Amino acid sequence: DLEGACSLNGFLAGGRCVCDKGWTGSDCGALKLGPTADNRVDAGRIYPPSASKTSSWGGGVVQRDGKFHLYVSEMSQHCGLGTWNTNSFIRHAESDTVDGVFTPDSTPVLGVWAHNAMPWLTPDGDISIWHIGDGTPARRPEQTGCANGTTPVSATETHADLAAPAPISRIPYSHSPNGPWKTMNVTCVSSAGAVGPCPIDNPTPVSLTNGTTLLAHRARGGFGLLVAPHWSGPYRNIASGMLNSTNINSPEDEFSCEDGFLFHGQRGGIHLLCHCNGVKGYPWDDHGRVAFSRDGITWRWSKERTFPPALTHPDKTNTSHISRQRPQLVFGPGNVPTQLITGVAAASTNRPYPWQAGCSELDAVSKPCDLTYTAMQPILP
């Protein structure tokens, strides 16, 4: 398999992989990442502006009407990522350039509580915003008393007391990037055969050539795969009667993998980009991995790390963030990846801020060091 040996991102010639644009490595499983625009410790930051004194945690970009539109998970009340499960909401922001300053709308696409924003163009050309949560604050009361995008140590830890998030059932969509937003009711077929909301986590969709929609989601030990005749459903597991079955096991050399992002490669294959942790405990060893498939059923993992924990800079230095997750890609013509978007912790292991001295753990959700933002890194052709 001359292409499969190269992660469906290139072809084998003379015993070596010749990688497609945007990809590199021994099996074309690594993104060909370029440096950020400058050497600042927070270089690559696209949202929120540092002056906003708030935190965000990744998102995706859609180009429409000559502008670039970011849909991003943001924490309310000037809190940090430690409140992601109570304060997160989904914001739309726009920019004249893909890596420019994104100006936010005053009205959220989805209010508290909604998290893991992932925009996706439907087969009809509408912008749909996939996520977890349902924008209902009563289920998850907001944390208050925060400042500067961080959460004070005195904040009460309420993880165990939280109501379970609502199953995925309503996806906002609109042809206009600014709305107004309609709601599509999304359904799944349960193991008992009943049709209803989808009790899945971190969904990511992609259209298949036969008109169906493939949906990946986090499952025990890896990722589950669902398929439906329409992007609204009803979704069934692609290979099993059990809705939440695991169809793609995490690589054996990883402790855990999550935050999947499905996309089509330049050779017609389907890819699943995610972040993985190679170790148990802290500091995290966040990095990217990519799985690939020709038919959506049989999957393999590339051997390369798709992206590292660090963002590199023009002067050959880098900022090694203590956490780098939620990967999404921006594409040019021909499914060529042009930018990598991730959520990153402001704290780093090699260029620490003075306030990091007060961190008991190097953990992106540890108070009061849970300041995070959304970063973009260019991908070279």
WORA-V744392 format. One record per residue. RES is the residue in three letters. BURIAL is + if it has 24 or more other ideal C-beta (glycine too) atoms within 12 Angstrom, else -. D_CENTER is the distance of its C-alpha to the mean C-alpha in whole Angstrom. Layout:
# WORA-V744392
res->[RES,RES]
burial->[BURIAL,BURIAL]
d_center->[D_CENTER,D_CENTER]
This chain:
# WORA-V744392
res->[ASP,LEU,GLU,GLY,ALA,CYS,SER,LEU,ASN,GLY,PHE,LEU,ALA,GLY,GLY,ARG,CYS,VAL,CYS,ASP,LYS,GLY,TRP,THR,GLY,SER,ASP,CYS,GLY,ALA,LEU,LYS,LEU,GLY,PRO,THR,ALA,ASP,ASN,ARG,VAL,ASP,ALA,GLY,ARG,ILE,TYR,PRO,PRO,SER,ALA,SER,LYS,THR,SER,SER,TRP,GLY,GLY,GLY,VAL,VAL,GLN,ARG,ASP,GLY,LYS,PHE,HIS,LEU,TYR,VAL,SER,GLU,MET,SER,GLN,HIS,CYS,GLY,LEU,GLY,THR,TRP,ASN,THR,ASN,SER,PHE,ILE,ARG,HIS,ALA,GLU,SER,ASP,THR,VAL,ASP,GLY,VAL,PHE,THR,PRO,ASP,SER,THR,PRO,VAL,LEU,GLY,VAL,TRP,ALA,HIS,ASN,ALA,MET,PRO,TRP,LEU,THR,PRO,ASP,GLY,ASP,ILE,SER,ILE,TRP,HIS,ILE,GLY,ASP,GLY,THR,PRO,ALA,ARG,ARG,PRO,GLU,GLN,THR,GLY,CYS,ALA,ASN,GLY,THR,THR,PRO,VAL,SER,ALA,THR,GLU,THR,HIS,ALA,ASP,LEU,ALA,ALA,PRO,ALA,PRO,ILE,SER,ARG,ILE,PRO,TYR,SER,HIS,SER,PRO,ASN,GLY,PRO,TRP,LYS,THR,MET,ASN,VAL,THR,CYS,VAL,SER,SER,ALA,GLY,ALA,VAL,GLY,PRO,CYS,PRO,ILE,ASP,ASN,PRO,THR,PRO,VAL,SER,LEU,THR,ASN,GLY,THR,THR,LEU,LEU,ALA,HIS,ARG,ALA,ARG,GLY,GLY,PHE,GLY,LEU,LEU,VAL,ALA,PRO,HIS,TRP,SER,GLY,PRO,TYR,ARG,ASN,ILE,ALA,SER,GLY,MET,LEU,ASN,SER,THR,ASN,ILE,ASN,SER,PRO,GLU,ASP,GLU,PHE,SER,CYS,GLU,ASP,GLY,PHE,LEU,PHE,HIS,GLY,GLN,ARG,GLY,GLY,ILE,HIS,LEU,LEU,CYS,HIS,CYS,ASN,GLY,VAL,LYS,GLY,TYR,PRO,TRP,ASP,ASP,HIS,GLY,ARG,VAL,ALA,PHE,SER,ARG,ASP,GLY,ILE,THR,TRP,ARG,TRP,SER,LYS,GLU,ARG,THR,PHE,PRO,PRO,ALA,LEU,THR,HIS,PRO,ASP,LYS,THR,ASN,THR,SER,HIS,ILE,SER,ARG,GLN,ARG,PRO,GLN,LEU,VAL,PHE,GLY,PRO,GLY,ASN,VAL,PRO,THR,GLN,LEU,ILE,THR,GLY,VAL,ALA,ALA,ALA,SER,THR,ASN,ARG,PRO,TYR,PRO,TRP,GLN,ALA,GLY,CYS,SER,GLU,LEU,ASP,ALA,VAL,SER,LYS,PRO,CYS,ASP,LEU,THR,TYR,THR,ALA,MET,GLN,PRO,ILE,LEU,PRO]
burial->[-,-,+,+,+,+,+,+,+,+,+,-,-,-,-,-,+,-,+,+,+,+,+,+,+,-,+,+,+,+,+,+,+,+,+,+,+,-,-,-,+,+,+,+,+,+,+,+,-,-,-,+,-,+,+,+,+,+,+,+,+,+,+,-,-,-,-,+,+,+,+,+,+,+,+,+,+,+,+,+,+,+,+,+,+,+,+,+,+,+,+,+,+,+,+,-,-,+,+,-,-,+,-,+,-,-,-,+,+,+,+,+,+,+,+,+,+,+,+,+,+,+,-,-,-,+,+,+,+,+,+,+,+,+,+,-,+,-,-,+,-,+,+,-,-,+,-,+,+,+,+,+,-,-,+,-,-,-,-,-,-,-,-,-,+,+,+,+,+,+,+,+,+,+,-,-,+,+,-,-,+,-,-,+,-,+,+,+,+,+,-,-,-,-,-,-,+,+,+,+,+,+,+,+,+,+,+,+,-,-,-,+,+,+,+,+,+,+,+,-,-,+,+,+,+,+,+,+,-,-,+,+,+,+,+,+,+,+,-,-,-,-,+,+,+,+,+,+,-,+,+,-,-,+,-,+,+,+,+,+,+,+,+,+,+,+,+,-,+,+,+,+,+,+,+,+,+,+,-,-,-,-,+,+,+,+,+,+,+,+,+,+,+,-,-,+,-,-,+,+,+,+,+,+,+,+,+,+,+,+,+,+,+,-,-,-,-,+,+,+,+,+,+,+,+,+,+,+,+,+,+,-,-,-,+,+,+,+,+,+,+,+,+,+,+,+,+,+,+,-,-,-,+,-,-,+,-,-,+,-,-,+,+,+,+,+,+,+,+,+,+,+,+,+,+,+,+,+,+,-,-]
d_center->[30,30,26,25,26,24,21,21,21,24,28,30,33,36,34,31,28,28,24,23,22,19,19,21,22,25,23,21,18,17,16,19,17,20,21,19,22,24,25,24,22,19,19,16,16,15,14,16,20,21,24,22,22,19,15,12,9,6,6,8,11,14,18,20,24,24,21,18,16,13,11,10,10,13,16,19,23,22,20,18,15,17,18,14,16,19,18,14,15,13,15,15,17,18,20,22,21,17,17,19,20,18,20,19,21,23,22,19,17,17,19,18,17,14,10,7,7,7,10,12,16,18,21,23,21,20,16,15,12,11,10,12,15,18,19,22,23,26,24,22,24,23,24,26,28,25,25,24,20,21,22,26,27,29,27,27,25,25,22,25,26,23,24,21,19,20,19,17,20,19,17,18,18,21,22,22,19,21,22,24,22,23,22,21,22,20,22,22,25,26,28,31,30,30,27,25,22,19,19,16,12,9,10,9,12,14,18,21,24,26,24,22,19,17,14,12,12,12,16,18,18,15,14,16,17,18,20,22,25,23,19,21,22,24,21,23,22,22,25,26,27,25,22,20,21,19,19,18,19,17,19,22,21,18,19,15,12,9,5,7,6,10,12,16,18,21,23,22,20,17,14,11,9,8,8,12,15,18,20,21,21,21,20,17,17,13,12,11,13,13,15,17,20,22,23,20,22,23,20,20,18,19,21,19,16,14,13,15,15,17,17,20,22,25,28,26,25,22,20,19,16,17,13,10,7,3,4,5,9,12,15,19,21,22,18,18,15,16,13,10,8,7,8,11,14,17,19,20,22,24,25,25,26,29,27,25,29,29,26,27,24,21,18,15,17,20,23,24,21,18,18,14,13,10,12,12,14,16,17,20,22]
